[in-house]
Amino acid sequence: MKDYRIPRLKKELKKIFNTALSLKLNDPALAWVSITDVVISKDLRYAKLYFTHFNNPASHDEVKASLIKTSGFFKKLIAGAHIMRTIPELSFFYDDTEDRAEKVDALLASIKDEYDEDYDPDIDIEDYLDDDDYFDYDDDEEEDDYDDFDEDDEEDR
């Protein structure tokens, strides 16, 4: 199978599902639900759909149950689009990327609050470095190094 076909199918399926969720389905349990990612198996028999929901009072399990109930409608849309020969078996998973990102943001904010007092943007790093830490090359020495390299190379021949 061509390498470009599966990513193209993922993109098309995601577009079909999100359009159906926002325009064609009138289920209040699926309000503000969107498909964030589609993962298709190589044989195109299985598709994992990752969803998220905003401003929806329903729990993740309730939204997942509603999506499973509408999977027949989604399969009908895939068949009507004529983009695949076989209709994949759909499975739904909650995408917790937003939740994990909020936890990381909170963690970084707490770390920043701890070290915010000691931070001074006007500190000059050169005040903390020793002059011995710097190693300067002389241009003459560099040429000598290359000359030695050339002589060694000629001796090996």
Secondary structure in CASP SS format (residue, H / E / C, confidence):
PFRMAT SS
TARGET T0000
AUTHOR 0000-0000-0000
METHOD secondary structure of the structure
MODEL  1
M C 1.00
K C 1.00
D C 1.00
Y C 1.00
R H 1.00
I H 1.00
P H 1.00
R H 1.00
L H 1.00
K H 1.00
K H 1.00
E H 1.00
L H 1.00
K H 1.00
K H 1.00
I H 1.00
F H 1.00
N H 1.00
T H 1.00
A H 1.00
L H 1.00
S H 1.00
L H 1.00
K H 1.00
L C 1.00
N C 1.00
D C 1.00
P H 1.00
A H 1.00
L H 1.00
A C 1.00
W C 1.00
V E 1.00
S E 1.00
I E 1.00
T E 1.00
D E 1.00
V E 1.00
V E 1.00
I E 1.00
S C 1.00
K C 1.00
D C 1.00
L C 1.00
R C 1.00
Y E 1.00
A E 1.00
K E 1.00
L E 1.00
Y E 1.00
F E 1.00
T E 1.00
H E 1.00
F C 1.00
N C 1.00
N C 1.00
P C 1.00
A C 1.00
S C 1.00
H H 1.00
D H 1.00
E H 1.00
V H 1.00
K H 1.00
A H 1.00
S H 1.00
L H 1.00
I H 1.00
K H 1.00
T C 1.00
S H 1.00
G H 1.00
F H 1.00
F H 1.00
K H 1.00
K H 1.00
L H 1.00
I H 1.00
A H 1.00
G H 1.00
A H 1.00
H C 1.00
I C 1.00
M C 1.00
R C 1.00
T C 1.00
I C 1.00
P C 1.00
E E 1.00
L E 1.00
S E 1.00
F E 1.00
F E 1.00
Y E 1.00
D C 1.00
D C 1.00
T H 1.00
E H 1.00
D H 1.00
R H 1.00
A H 1.00
E H 1.00
K H 1.00
V H 1.00
D H 1.00
A H 1.00
L H 1.00
L H 1.00
A H 1.00
S H 1.00
I H 1.00
K H 1.00
D H 1.00
E H 1.00
Y H 1.00
D C 1.00
E C 1.00
D C 1.00
Y C 1.00
D C 1.00
P C 1.00
D C 1.00
I C 1.00
D C 1.00
I H 1.00
E H 1.00
D H 1.00
Y C 1.00
L C 1.00
D C 1.00
D H 1.00
D H 1.00
D H 1.00
Y C 1.00
F C 1.00
D C 1.00
Y C 1.00
D C 1.00
D H 1.00
D H 1.00
E H 1.00
E H 1.00
E H 1.00
D H 1.00
D H 1.00
Y H 1.00
D H 1.00
D H 1.00
F H 1.00
D H 1.00
E H 1.00
D H 1.00
D H 1.00
E H 1.00
E H 1.00
D H 1.00
R C 1.00
END
